């Protein structure tokens, strides 16, 4: 009797009762039916558990834990996984390509040296029944590939590929990974509040990888997304650089630190915290000169001085 591998799909959920059903429907629509679907509820306080109870009748395994973050939820899922392969899908995202898992499994079965596969993602926003794609696919716009297609390509991925461009990252929900890889590289670092995904992918670079030049994930953008606040975690960025010796591999800390401070500055500008904004833009300029940042600094400084005169 031929061997039929199982894919464990790990779905971390925190207060996504409005979305998790759609995420699971996109899992159920996969043409690869040998699935072990595991939802790790990370201490939700909304109606998630009521929504998920109906899915347990369809074979979904549900485990609950106190709120500990996405990394802890993924780690719990990896520990409980029953499949030979693991895929991740956040509870607010969708898998648009129905043969995604089947294509990845067949490739990994054909080439035992491959450790994992990944593809592209596209952000969208949904307002009721209306779905709007708000940007181009991440890796296509970042220049990682130019011609979309269904067939996978073996690729060499370097730390520079992952880290040197603000659009260059591997979307977590597009990966299919051999479970044994996690036994060798370890779990997600729960001490990192940001960049924990990049930290994991840098560890996984030791394995050969294949890339699907197509959109495998629709990434939902909404008000509670955490990734838009990446600039708030400069300490985690420093940890990432030191742990993986990224400077020695051609990745610029000043480039990323400048972006982080610019993010802080723009956030402060929106809150009309002009002294904070001008100080943040000044720190960005000390890391990396940019006319655009300089203009932001001048605007923030002028607004700070004007606000100070009006207040006095």
Secondary structure, 3 states (H helix, E strand, C coil): CCCCCCEEEEEEECCCCCCHHHHHHHHHCCCCCCEEEEEEEECCCCCHHHHHHHHHCCCCEEEEECCCCHHHHHHHHHHHCCCCEEEECCCCCECCCCCHHHHHHHHHHHCCCEEEEEEEEEEEEEECCEEEECCCCHHHHCCCCCCCCCCEEEECCCHHHHHCCCCCCCCHHHCEEEHHHHHHHCCCCCCCCCCHHHHHHHHHCCCEEEEEEEEEEEEECCCCCCHHHHHHCHHHHHHHHHHHCCHHHCCCHHHHHHHHHHHHHHHHHHCCCHHHHHHHHHHHHHHCCCHHHHHHHHHHHHHHHHHHHHHC
